[in-house]
Amino acid sequence: MLCSLYMALLRAPTEITLGDSQRIFYLHIPLAWLGMLSIIILAIFSITYLITRDIKWDNLAYSTAELGFVLITLVLVTGIIWSKAEWTVWWTWDPKLTTTVILWFIYLSYIMSRKYGPSDLRGASYGAVLGIIGAIDVPMIYLAANWWSSAHPELNIGPLSDQSSSVNSEMMMTLWISLIAYTMLYIIILNEKYVLRKGTNLLDETYNKIF
Amino acid sequence: MRLITKYFRSLIIVLGVLSFIYGGILSINHIEANGIDVIDETSLVIDAQEADDKFVKKSDELPYLFSAFFITWVVLFVYIFIIARNRKEIETELYTLKNSLEDRDNE
């Protein structure tokens, strides 16, 4: 993480048209990647839960959803800050921004349905279905700039990107280091959250058995 | 193992805060000392006036850059702190419950 911050703030060259605000991307892109990855993992855990009915998968799904919600919130915040710096507006209804807001609402609805919905196994099943449906939003976010007219550039990295597009090699290396560092942090936080969720459930079960 | 996990978490938090402060200070010093550090793949020639304009633009954007990193790290630290605190509470409660159940069984 130290290396990632050093690369992003000091080492990476400044982009000629965007200036220093472009450095926000070394934070914004990893957060967006993890926010979208979370809903895919959530869908996988949800499917596994529906098949096996093992509460472990539901605990993992809930932990992923909560972390995903935090990350997508940060994606929107960092995006808004960058938008103000470069586009001079806080918000615009760009397709990529709109589909990301939809993902934010999907996470929010998942968490609210789990908190205020049925607390038994029915609640877990409802949440699982919502998580699976929510994952449909990910390809829409990823390809929004290609499908619709958008202020965002078309894909520069990834398997579906335009291979002829050139990104400075040092910028690319900084981006990859950031992606790896934030992904490692994500794994640690997810593990901590899962242990907490498991402990809470264990405590509830124990109290239910005693009283 | 629990001890390692505990100190590992604290270490990550301390390193994160230090690196953030260090990065911020160095970033400002670097810009003040070196001025423009621009790479353009299509044109590597930038005249002095353009470079000055860019430097002004970069300086204007620093608060935005700082805000984005600051908000993100504050939110992440608060989230990690809440998880760690809740986990400690749950562990304490489970330990107390286990002891009281053992006492009841002994009686």
Interface residues (C-beta under 8 A of the other chain):
Chain A: M1 L2 L5 Y6 A8 L9 L10 P13 T14 E15 I16 G19 D20 S21 R23 I24 L27 H28 L31 V70 T73 L74 V77 T78 I81 W82 K84 A85 S166 N168 E170 L185 I188 I189 E192 K193 V195 L196 G199 T200 L202 L203 T206 Y207 I210
Chain B: R9 I12 L15 G16 S19 F20 G23 G24 L26 S27 H30 I31 I36 D37 V38 I39 D40 E41 I46 K54 K57 K58 E61 L62 Y64 L65 S67 A68 F69 I71 T72 V75 L76 Y79 I80 I83 A84 N86 R87 I90 E91 E93 L94 L97 L101
